[in-house]
Amino acid sequence: MNMFKVHFENRFIVLSSEPDRLQKYGLFHKFNDTSELYKLISDFQSDKNIQCINIYGPDIKHLWRIFRIYFNEVEAAGGLVRHPSSRYLFIEKKGRLDLPKGHMEPGEEAEACALREVSEECGIKGHYIVRQISPSYHTYLWEGISYLKKTNWFLMGYDGEMITEPQEEEGITKVEWLLPDELNRIKSNAWLSLMEVINSSILK
């Protein structure tokens, strides 16, 4: 089943071609028209008691296109860095565990942005892209405008020194290299969207 998952902090909307019966949703809704869809999004943004909604329609490409028009779209890229010691690179930003990432500059390719952001935020050099990971989508409000951010993720390799000096000018308060079996302890301090990137790439 084709689907898109969009995070609103730790809540989410799933768009799918058929009702998604694998998860428990607060609300199922069949897509009928644009105005109704936009009211659903607006109500979901306002009502923090609704944890998740499944909106479905047979033409998923059309539904996804209409959904995105509601927002201003921005694009970012970031990296999940793996060391030969089997440790992975994580940062702490705004009190939450995260992966290094940032907005793409005009004309910049996603791969180049991801490599640049990892270097700027973590101080390492010589890392390289192994493969692309599925992108994540999340929304945020800025000065009353709703944004939809697509983050392009890449698994990276790095065999240099495991630097742990936080780049404070980047707003980073901690840098750490964690083993896969240490990741369970971070779940309560990480965004749901981040844990999904981790689960799809490390905790298989």
N, C-alpha and C positions, 0 to 999 in steps of 0.2 A: 504493500500500500504506500503510495506517495504521500509524504507528509512534511510539514515544516513546523518547528517548535520555536516560539518566540518568548523570550524571558522578560518579565516585568519585575525586576529585582528577583525575589525568590518565588514568584508566581509565574504562570505561563499560559499562553494560548497555543493550542495545536490546531493546525489547519490540515485537513486530510481529505482524501477522495471519498472515503466511506467512514461511518462512525468508528472511532477507535475504541474497541471494547477491552483493550488490554489494560487500560488504566481506569481508575475511578475519577470521574470528572464532576465538578460542581454543576456543570451545565453542558448539555449537548444542543447544538443549534445547526439546522440546515441552512446553508446560504441561499438567500432569495434575491436580495437586491442590495445595491451599494449603500443606500442611506440606512438601512437596517443594520448592515455590517458595521458601519461607522458608529452607530449608536451603541452597539454591543461593545466595541473597543473603548469608547468613551466611558461607558458605565463600568467596564472592568477596571479601567484606570482609576476611577473614583472609589469603587467599592473594594476595599482591601480584604474584606471577609471572603470573597470568592477566590479560591486558590488556583483554579484552572478551568478553562473552557475548551471544548472541542467544537470547532466550526468545520463543517464538512460540505463538500459539493463535488459532483462528478468531474468537473473541469478544474483540476487543482491548479493548473498554470494560470488560468483566468482568476481564480480566487486569490492566489498568492500575489498576482499583479495588482488587483484592486486593493488588497490589504495594504500593500506597500505604499500605495499612493496617499494613504492617510498620513504618512509620516514624511519627514525630511530624512533622506537616506545618507548615511555616512559609512565609510569603510575603514577598517583597521586590520592589523596583522600582528601575530605574535608567535612565540615559540615554546615548545615543550622540549627542554634540553636534557639529553641523556649522556651520562658519563660512563666510561668503561667499567667503573666500580658498581654500575647498576643504580646509581643515585640520579635523581632528577632535580632540576633547578627550580626553586620556588622563591617568590618574594612576598613580603607583607606590605600592603599599601592601604591606607585609610583603615587600619585596624583589621584588615581581612587578608587571608592568604590568597595569592593570585599568581598568574604567570605573566612574564614580561610581554607587553604588547603596547601598541600605540596607533594613532591615526596615520593613514597613508598620506603622503604629501602629493600635490598635484603631479600627475605623470609618473608616479612611482609604482613599480611593480610590487605585488604582495610579498614575493619572496625577499626582495631587497629591503622592504619595510620591516619585515619580521627579523631579519638578520641585524639590521640597524638598531631596532628597539631593544633586542636582547643585549647587544653590546653597550648601548647607552644606559640601560637600566641596571645591568648586572656587572659591567666592567670587564667582560670576557672578550677575547678575540680568538679567531681560528675556528669558531663553530661553523657548522655546515648543515645544509638541509638534507634529511634522509628521505622524507616523503611528506605529502600533504595530508592533513587530518581534516575531517568534516568541519565546516565552518559553524560558528554559533551566532545566534541572533539575540539581541536584547534591546530594550527600549529605555529611554530616559527623557525627562523633561528638562529643558534649559530655557530660562526666560520665557516660560509659557508656551514653548514650541515642543512638539513631540518628535523625537528622533528615533529612527530604527538603525542600529549599528550592526553591520555584518563584520565579524572578526574572522579573518582567514588564518587558520592554525597550521603550523608545520612542526613535525617531529624533527629535532636536530641532534647531531652528534657533536661531542666536544671532549677532547682528551687532555686538556690543559689543567692548570691549577684550579682547584675548586674554591674560587674567591668568594668570600662571605662579607665583604665590605659593602654596606648599603649605600647607594647613590642618593644621598639625602636631598640633593637639589632636584631629583626626579620624584620626590615625595615617598621614597621607599624607606621603610624603617627596619627591614630585616631581609637578609638573603640566606637561604639554607638549601642544602642538598639532602634530599630524603630518599630512603629506600622504599620500594613499593609497599612493604609490610608496615611502614610507618604512616602510610597515608590515611588509614582509618581514623587516626587521632585528629586529623585536620578537618574532617567533614563538617564539624559544627562551626568552623571558622572560615568556611569557603562558600562562595556563591554556588547555587545549584548548577548553573551553566558551566562553571569551572569543573565541578565534579563529573559532569557528563563528558567533558573533554578527556579528563583523567580516566574515567571508566572505559571509554572507547579505545584508549591508547595504551594504558598500562595495566589496569585491573581486569584484563580479559579472562 
